[in-house]
Amino acid sequence: MTTSPTQPDRPESDPQPKLQAVRTRPLVPLVIFISTLVLVLGSDLVMKYWSFEHVAGVPVVLDRGGSNLPYHIPDHQAMGVVPYVLSLRLTLNTGAIFGIGKGAQWFFVCVSIIATAFICFLFWRAPRRAYAIQICYALILAGALGNMYDRMVYNAVRDMFWLFPDVHLPFGWQWPGKYGSTLLYPWLFNIADAALIVGVLMLMLMVHLADRQQRKSAKNSD
């Protein structure tokens, strides 16, 4: 009786092919985006609430409606933060940044809703490691949501920051048009306005630098 020779060990083939891991969007960009959004939006709303409770010396209570105009805010002295650099003074803006488009509240609400959807779409399409771009999108979105909240609840935007208080333009100059002010910066703004401007400017700068680098690379390759 003969026996068959021993067969060398062979790895058994997997009867079922392994499932490929599904590529999902990493959590890091989402965490950065949401963290920046919550931090800036929360700071804007908290600052607005605190300012209208304390800056005027008495709480300024606002009710929803078209009667929310600046003359409903009692006369008050600006609260100094940094001399000749920053003070707090209350006002209500029924327009956009720099008072543009006063009274068109629901137009700005609709624009903010469209901008919100568009920013979320851009964030989803952004490169995964483009963290600076995602922060810009979060700043723009926080600014849009902060002012949209005010327009929907109070029919006006609460502003309080005053840059370069009591600093006047040189040579007796004054701003043209309805402002007619000799102050260096007569406009008041809030954290949402600042976030919008910073986000847009940063995004424009990055796009410009990327385009410049691309043109430089194309020139070197010729």
C-alpha positions in Angstrom: 0.0 0.0 0.0 1.5 3.3 -1.1 0.8 6.7 0.3 0.6 9.9 -1.8 3.4 12.4 -1.2 2.7 15.3 1.1 1.4 18.4 -0.8 3.0 21.7 0.1 0.8 24.1 2.0 -0.9 26.7 -0.2 -2.9 29.7 0.8 -6.5 29.0 0.5 -8.2 31.4 -1.9 -10.9 33.6 -0.4 -14.2 32.3 -1.8 -15.6 35.8 -1.6 -13.7 38.9 -2.9 -13.0 41.5 -0.2 -15.2 44.5 -0.5 -13.3 47.7 -1.3 -13.5 50.4 1.3 -15.9 53.1 0.4 -14.1 56.4 0.2 -15.9 58.9 2.4 -15.2 62.5 3.0 -12.7 62.9 5.8 -14.0 64.4 9.1 -11.1 66.9 9.4 -12.4 69.4 6.8 -15.9 69.1 8.2 -14.7 69.7 11.8 -12.7 72.7 10.7 -15.7 74.1 8.8 -18.3 73.6 11.5 -16.0 74.7 14.3 -15.2 78.0 12.5 -18.9 78.5 11.7 -20.1 77.9 15.2 -17.4 80.0 16.8 -17.9 83.1 14.6 -21.7 82.9 14.4 -21.9 82.4 18.2 -19.5 85.3 18.9 -21.6 87.5 16.6 -24.9 86.8 18.3 -23.5 86.9 21.8 -21.8 90.3 21.1 -25.0 91.7 19.7 -27.0 90.6 22.7 -24.4 91.9 25.2 -24.0 95.3 23.4 -27.8 96.0 23.3 -28.0 95.1 27.0 -25.1 97.2 28.3 -23.6 99.8 25.9 -26.5 102.3 26.0 -26.6 102.2 29.9 -30.0 100.6 29.8 -31.2 97.5 28.0 -32.4 98.2 24.5 -35.4 95.9 23.8 -36.2 95.4 20.2 -39.5 94.0 18.9 -40.0 92.6 15.4 -41.5 95.1 13.0 -40.8 98.1 10.8 -40.6 100.4 13.8 -37.1 99.3 14.6 -35.3 102.4 13.5 -32.1 103.9 15.0 -34.1 106.7 16.8 -35.6 104.1 19.1 -32.2 103.6 20.6 -31.6 106.1 23.4 -28.9 108.7 23.1 -25.7 107.3 24.6 -22.0 107.9 24.7 -19.8 105.5 22.9 -18.1 102.9 25.1 -14.4 103.0 24.6 -12.5 99.8 24.0 -9.2 101.0 22.6 -8.7 104.8 22.5 -8.9 106.2 19.0 -9.0 102.7 17.6 -12.3 101.0 18.6 -15.5 102.0 20.5 -18.9 100.5 20.9 -22.0 102.5 19.9 -25.4 101.1 19.0 -27.3 101.5 15.8 -29.8 99.5 13.6 -29.0 99.0 10.0 -32.0 98.3 7.7 -29.6 97.9 4.7 -26.5 95.9 3.9 -22.9 96.7 4.6 -22.2 100.5 4.6 -26.0 101.0 4.7 -26.5 100.0 1.1 -30.1 99.1 0.1 -31.9 100.3 3.2 -35.4 98.8 3.7 -35.0 95.8 1.4 -34.9 93.3 4.3 -36.6 90.3 2.6 -34.4 90.8 -0.5 -31.3 90.4 1.7 -32.9 87.4 3.5 -33.5 85.7 0.1 -29.9 86.5 -1.0 -28.6 85.1 2.3 -30.5 81.8 1.8 -29.2 81.4 -1.7 -25.7 82.3 -0.5 -25.9 79.7 2.3 -26.8 76.9 -0.1 -24.1 78.0 -2.6 -21.4 78.1 0.2 -22.4 74.7 1.4 -22.1 73.4 -2.2 -18.7 75.0 -2.6 -17.5 73.5 0.6 -18.5 70.0 -0.5 -16.7 70.4 -3.8 -13.5 72.0 -2.2 -10.3 69.9 -2.2 -10.1 67.9 1.0 -6.9 69.4 2.3 -7.7 73.0 1.3 -8.2 74.0 4.9 -7.7 77.7 4.3 -10.4 77.7 1.7 -12.8 75.9 4.0 -12.2 78.4 6.7 -13.0 81.2 4.2 -16.3 79.5 3.3 -17.1 79.2 7.0 -16.4 82.9 7.7 -18.6 83.9 4.7 -21.4 81.6 5.8 -21.3 82.7 9.5 -21.5 86.3 8.4 -24.5 85.7 6.1 -26.3 83.7 8.8 -25.6 86.2 11.6 -27.1 89.1 9.7 -29.9 87.0 8.2 -31.0 86.1 11.8 -31.2 89.8 12.7 -33.2 90.6 9.6 -35.7 87.8 10.2 -36.1 88.5 13.9 -35.7 92.3 14.2 -36.2 93.5 10.7 -32.8 95.2 11.0 -29.2 94.4 11.7 -27.7 95.2 15.0 -24.4 97.0 14.7 -22.0 98.2 17.4 -18.3 98.4 16.4 -17.0 101.9 15.6 -13.4 102.0 14.1 -11.2 105.1 14.8 -13.7 107.0 17.0 -13.4 110.7 17.0 -10.6 110.5 14.4 -11.4 112.9 11.5 -10.3 113.1 7.9 -7.4 115.4 7.2 -7.6 118.9 5.6 -11.3 119.2 6.5 -12.3 116.6 4.0 -15.7 114.8 4.3 -17.3 111.8 2.8 -19.4 112.5 -0.3 -23.1 111.9 -0.6 -25.6 111.5 2.3 -22.9 110.7 4.8 -21.3 114.1 4.7 -19.2 113.1 7.7 -15.6 114.2 8.5 -15.0 111.1 10.6 -12.3 108.8 9.2 -14.7 105.8 9.4 -18.3 106.8 10.1 -19.9 103.4 9.6 -20.7 100.9 12.3 -20.5 97.2 11.8 -20.6 93.8 13.7 -18.7 90.6 13.8 -20.8 89.1 10.9 -19.9 92.0 8.6 -16.2 91.6 9.5 -16.4 87.8 8.9 -17.9 88.4 5.5 -15.3 90.9 4.4 -12.4 88.9 5.8 -13.6 85.7 4.2 -14.2 87.2 0.8 -10.8 89.0 0.8 -8.9 85.9 1.9 -10.7 83.9 -0.8 -9.9 86.4 -3.5 -6.3 86.6 -2.4 -5.9 82.8 -2.5 -7.5 82.6 -6.0 -5.2 85.3 -7.2 -2.1 83.6 -5.8 -3.2 80.2 -7.2 -3.8 81.8 -10.7 -0.4 83.6 -10.5 1.4 80.4 -9.6 -0.4 78.5 -12.4 0.7 81.2 -15.0 4.2 81.1 -13.7 4.4 77.3 -14.0 2.9 77.4 -17.5 5.5 80.0 -18.5 8.4 78.0 -17.1 7.2 74.9 -18.9 7.3 76.6 -22.3 
